Amino acid sequence: MTRDPGRMRAAMATLLVASAVLFGIGILIERGTGSAESPHVEATGPPVAASTAPHVEGSGETGGEAGSTLTAEASATNAEASESAGAHTEAVSGESILGIDPEAPPLVAVAIIVSLLAAFLVWRDGRRVIITAAIVVAVGFAALDLLEVSHQLREGTALVAVIALLVTAGHLLAAAFGVTIARQSGVV
């Protein structure tokens, strides 16, 4: 049974475009809900310590020596809180691949452009190299999409996880169409 390669290429291109659009929608929803890099950061300024020690006129200090001790203890506590807040910030925004934030706006734009370009080239020109490159792009994006599904499930963002799962399915189906096209044309 032979399938029309033109329709197969159109289906592959449509899946790549649909995946790119869903990816963009998922990013917008994720940023709108605040789950993307909205770390909780505590105030880092020195706290004003209330002292129970009496104020001595002309000393220029609030609370004398006891006030200094309270201020030093409060500063130490604040430094510890700042360090733990910094660790929390790193844990929340620690979603990176090889030290690169995959949700950075320039990378999101590049991913969408690459997907749309692959779709256009597959639809317009069905050469072996184009189909093979589109398969590689689709499989690579599907792997990243699976990481995003896992991340969103850990974050508890069900809607974005479902969208990421749909994007994964779109990329895998596009790759499957690509493999079918390649087999028909004798590439694989």
Residue, then its C-alpha position, 0 to 999 in steps of 0.5 A: m500500500t503506497r501513500d501519497p508522499g505529498r499528503m504525508r509531507a503536509a501532515m508532517a508539516t501540520l504536526l510541526v506547526a501545531s506543536a510549535v503553536l501549542f508550545g508557544i501557548g504552553i509557555l504563555i500559560e506557564r508564564g501567566t500562572g507564575s510557575a516559570e521562575s517566580p522565586h520567593v526572595e526574602a528582604t535582605g536589608p538589615p532588620v531594625a532590632a527592638s531593644t529592651a536595654p535603656h537608651v543612654e543619652g549622648s551615646g548615639e547608640t540605641g540600647g547600648e551594648a545589649g542593643s549591639t548584641l541584638t543587632a549582631e544576632a539579628s544580622a546573623t539570622n538575616a544572613e542565614a535567611s538570605e542564604s537559604a532564600g538564595a538556595h531556594t531561588e536556585a532550586v526553583s529556577g534551577e531548571s537548566i540543561l547544560g547550564i542553559d535555561p530552556e525557557a529563556p525567551p530567545l531560546v523559546a523564539v529559536a525553538i518555534i522558528v526552527s520548528l516552523l522552518a522545518a515544517f515549511l521545508v518539509w511541506r515545500d521540499g521533500r528531499r531526503v536531507i530535509i526529511t531527515a533533518a526534520i525527523v532529528v528536530a522532531v525527535g530532539f524536541a520530543a525529548l525536551d518536551l518529555l523533560e518539560v512534562s516531568h518538570q510540570l508534573r513535579e511543579g503540580t501544573a496539570l494544564v501545562a503538563v497536558i499541553a507539554l504532553l500534546v506537544t510531545a505527541g505532535h513531535l513524535l507523530a511528525a517524526a513517525f510521518g517523516v520515517t514513513i516518508a523516508r522509507q517510501s523514498g528509500v532513505v531508511 
